Amino acid sequence: MSNFENLKVWHKAIELAVNIYNTTANNKSFAKDFELRDQIRRAAVSISSNISEGDELGTDKQAIRQFYIAKGSSAELFTQITISGKIGYLRRPEYESLLKECKTISAMLSNLIKARLK
């Protein structure tokens, strides 16, 4: 097993979570809709949390399972960001940038899973 702190995808996921926290903290719409805000934050934190958990479990099989969960959290976050954009909580450039980050992380997780399957 490698050290999760050396994984680029873990760093990207941390950056995304920080971006989500900053975006939702400075947005009046999210201040009113605390349920959506909290759900988006939980999904964002879940990505990096599952990457680190998986990498520390000791076997590739266990790690891959957690990486798939992280990938699912990325898809969940993607959906929540999409909804937030469509209901006007996020400006188009803002939500497009966040969606791009989710897609990048998901692709990186797919590559990490493939590497661990070998």
N, C-alpha and C positions, 0 to 999 in steps of 0.2 A: 504494500500500500504506500501511496505517496502522502506527503504532507499537504493537506487541503489548502494551507496558506500559500502554497506554490502553484495552485491551480488558477489559471487565468479566468476561467469561468466563475470561480468563487469570487474573485475580485470584481468582475463585471456585475455579478449578482448583488454584491455589497453596494456598489455604486448605484445600481438601479433602486435598491431599497432606500438609500439616502435621498435619491432624486424624488422618489414617491413621497417620503416623509416631508421633504421641503415643499414639494408641489401641493400636497394636501394641507400643510400647515399654513401656507400663505394664500389660501383660496377661500373666499367667503362662502361659496356654494358648498364646499366640503365641511365647513364649520357648522352649517345647518343640517347637513346629511351625515351625521356622525356614524351611522351604520355602514354606509357605503365607504366612507373614509377609513373606518376601522377594518373592514373586510379587505380593502385594497392594501392597506398596510400589512395585514396578516399574510396575505398571499405573497407580497414582496419579500417579507422577512423569511417566509417559508422556503423560498428558493435557496438562498445561501445557507440556511440552517440545515436543509436536507443534504446539500452537497457536503458540508463539513461532517455531518453525522455519518453519511455513507462512507466517506473516506476514512473515518476512524473506526469503523466496525470490524475490520480485520480480514474480510474476505472480499474478493471481487463480486461474488454473488450477492452478498449483503449490500455492497456499495452500489451495484447496478440497480438494485431495487430502490434505494434512496434517490439515485439520480433520476430514475423514472418518476418518482414522486415530485422531485424538484421540477422536472419537465412539465408535469401536470399543473403545478403551482404557477409556472410561467404562462401556461395556456389560460389558467383561471385569471391571472392578472391581465393578460392580453384582452380578455373578454370584458373585464371591469373597466379597463382604460377605454376600450371602444365605446362602451355604454356611456361613460363619463363624457367622452367627446360628443357623442350624439345627442346628449341631453343638455349640452352647453356648459358643463362644468370645466372643461378644458378647451383651450383654443386649439385650432387645427395643428399649427406647427408643434405645439407642446405635446399633444397626444400622439401625433405621428412619430415624434422623436422617441417617446416612451414605448410605442409599439415596436419600433425598430430595435430598441434595446431588448425587448422580450424575444423577438425573433432571433436576434444574435445569440442570446443566451440559450435558447432552445436548440439552435443548431450546434452550439458548442457542447451542450449536454449530449446530443446525439453522437457527436464525434467521440466524446469521452466514454460513452457506453460502448460504442464499437471497439474502442481501444481496450477496454476492460474485458470484453467478450473473447478476446484473442488469447 
